[in-house]
Amino acid sequence: MFAREYPRKEVVLRKLTYFIACSIDGFIGDPDGDASAMFPFVDEEFLDFLKAEHPETIPTQGRRALGIDDLPNKRFDTIVQGRASYDLALKEGVTSPYAHLREYVASRTLKESPDPNVEIIAEDLVGRVRALKAEDSAFDVYLCGGARLAGELVDEIDELIIKTYPIVLGTGMPMFTSAFSVTQFALESVRGFGNGAVVRTYSRRR
């Protein structure tokens, strides 16, 4: 008598999405990572888009200032960001910039987390991110930046959402800092705005 065979349950991993703002020439900030030149383009139309499609990508302080702190998460329940990105919040006295998400900061130099909601990833970054992607959740993982972190995780990135603002910086911090490698993505959608900003979504070709 043969044992009954049951169909295998397909394991669907969560996406790691690099959701990032950049200039036309592909920089996410000036050489020090300052992206304040892009802030004026977050106008009413663009902000309405963020609130409707990606409310969880707005930092907690901004959500509270806008009166939208009660908006439910739509895409993400977890954020991974680098030390330089996290330091921008720390300089403002904010220890949990995305309190509405599970927060992870990749850093080999930050010895202790300044906030109970923030977990430091000091080693095996790729392995930790793979474990996050393997979790059973209806939500994906938001990769906030910056360039070095994105470079270390480039092979794990499943989706790119690039907010391109109509400015040229000439030089600055690139989207990725990594060894040369050609990685292909497929264009999924393009959305334009009255102020010249464009949001493009790409999925990774595997």
N, C-alpha and C positions, 0 to 999 in steps of 0.2 A: 504493500500500500504506500502510495506516494504522499509525502507531506504537501499540504496545500501551500501554494506560493501566493504571497500577498504583494500587491504593487508597492514599490518603494515610494516613500514620501519625498518629493523633491524639496531640497533645501534652498530657499530663496534668501540670499544675503541682502542686508540693507545696503543702500548706496552710500558711498562717501562722496559728497557734493562739495566741490570747491566753488563757493559763492563769493565773487570778488568784484570790486570796482577797479577800473583801470582807465588810462588815457587812450587816445587813438593809437599812439605808438607803443602801447603795451606795458606801461609802467603803473604800478599800484600806489605809487607815492614818489616823493622826491628821494634823493640818495639816502636820507635818514628814515624814509618810510612815511613822512608826513603827507597825508592825503587831503589836507584841508582845502586845496584848490578845487576839489571835486564837490565840496559840500553845497555850493550855490545851485547845483543842478538837481538837488533833491527838493524840487518844487511841489506844488499841490498835486499836480497830475502824477508825478513820479511817486510821491508819498502814498497816494491812493492805491497805486499798483502794489507797493510794498505791503501796505496794510491788508490788501485783499489776497495777495498771493504768497507772501513770505513774511508774515508779521513777527515770527520768532527771530528773524535776523536783525530786527531793531533792538538795540541794547535796552536793558530794563529801565534805566533812567529816562531814556527817550520815550519809551512806551508810557511811562507814568506821566511825563510832561505832556504827552499827546492825549492822555486820558484813555489809552487803549490797553492798559495792563491786563485787562480781563479777556483780551482776545485769545482764543484757543490756538495752540500750535497746529499748523497745517501740514508741514513737511518734515520738521526736525524735532527731536527731543534731546539731542546731544550735540555739543559743540566741542571742537578741538581747535585750539589756537596756540600760536607760538609765544615765547617769552616777550619779544618786542611788542607784539600786538597787545598782550596782557598788561605790559608796563604802561601803555597809554591810559588805561583805566586806573592803575595804581597811582599814577601821578595826580589824578583827580580825586584820590581818596576812596575810589570804588574798588572793593576787593572781589565783588561778584558781579561783573558787568552783564552777564546773561543769567540772572537768577531764575528765570523761567525755564531754563534748560539744565541738563546735567553738564557740568563744565570740566573740561580737561585742558591743562596747560602743559605743553611739551617744553621741558627745560632741564638742562643738566646742571644749571647753576642755582636755581631757586630751590633751596634745601628743604623749605617747609612751606606748606600752603598757608596763606594769610586768611583763608576763609573756609569754613567746613563744607561749602558747596563746591569748592574747587579742588580737584585732584591733580597732583603733579605727576606727569609721566617723565621719569628721569632716565629710563633705559628701555630697550626693546620697543621703540615707538611703533614700528611696523606690526609687531606681534600684538601689541595692545589694541591698535586700530582694527586689526583683523578680528580680534575677539569682540570688539564693539559691533562690527558689521555682522557678526554671526549671532548676535542676540536676537531673541524672538520679540520683535517690535514692529508695529505698523508704520513707524517713523524712521527717517533716514538720519545720517550723521552729517552735520554742517562743519565743513573745514573753513575756518575763518582766515587763515593766513598766519604768517607772511611767507615770503619768497623761499626762505630756507626750509621751512616746514613743508611747504607744498612740494619742493624738490625732493625731500626725503620720502614723501608719500606719493609721488607721481604714479607709481605702479599700482597703487590702491585706489586712485581716484576713478570713479565710475561716471561722474557727470560734472560738467562745467557750466556754471551760470555766470556769464560775464556781463557786468554792467559797464558799458563803454561810454564815457562822457566826452563831449566834443572839444577836447583840449589836447595839445601836444606839449609834452614836458621836455623832450629832447634828451634827457638822461634821468636816471632815477632808479628806484627799486623795481626789478622785473617781476612778472607773475611767478616765475619759477627760478630758483637757483639750484641747478643740478648738473650732472655730467651730460654731455651731448647724447641725445637719444631721440629718434623720431617716433612719436606716439600719435596714432591716428584717432580722431574723434569724428562723429557724424553730426551734422547740423540738424537739430530737431525743430527749432522755432526761432523766429526773430520778431522782436516787438520794438517799434520806434515810438518816440515821444516828441511832443511839440518843441521841447528845448534842445533837440538834437541828440539826446541820449538814446542809446540802443541797447536792448538786453537780448543776448543770444544764449541759447541753451544747446549744449552738445552732449551726446552720449558716447561713451568709450566704445571703440571697435575692438571686440575681443575675438 
